[in-house]
Amino acid sequence: MERDLPAKVAWRISKGGLGQFQLQMLRERRVLIREMLMDGLLSGAGILDRSMIEQQLKDDLTFGVNDMGRILRLCDVEAWCRASPQVTLNTAP
């Protein structure tokens, strides 16, 4: 079977992962994600540290691999909160 595959595929040392895809998506949608989190329900309820989100998403180079997963999970929760009419977050200080 090896001879039927491109050398790049036949000799790869891993199958890859979601890291590159996540990084590309985060870079392409960074401004949208930043606005979503900064102006969202979680931020309004005081759950997010707005200054940290602002710092991490200020440009394409400031977030690290370890930040990626956290940021994307926060996006998941924010989207779920927005889409779920039964979710109300206390936004009172």
Residue, then its C-alpha position, 0 to 999 in steps of 0.5 A: m500500500e505504501r507505493d500507492l500513497p504520496a510519500k508525504v502521507a506514507w512517511r508521516i509521523s502523526k495523523g495530525g490534530l485539530g491544533q492547526f485548524q483551530l489556530q487558523m480559525l481563531r486567526e481568521r475570526r479573531v475580531l468576531i470572537r473578541e467582540m462576541l466575548m467582550d460584549g457577551l452574556l458571560s462578560g456582562a455577568g462578570i464571569l469573564d476577565r475582559s482585560m485578559i480576553e482583550q489582551q489575548l485577542k488584541d492581534d494574531l500573535t498574542f494568543g498561545v496554543n494553551d489559550m486557544g482551547r480556553i478561548l474556543r470553549l468560552c465561545d462555545v459557552e457564550a453561543w450556548c447561552r445566547a441560543s438558550p432562551q432559558v439561560t439568564l445570567n445575573t448581570a447586576p453588580 
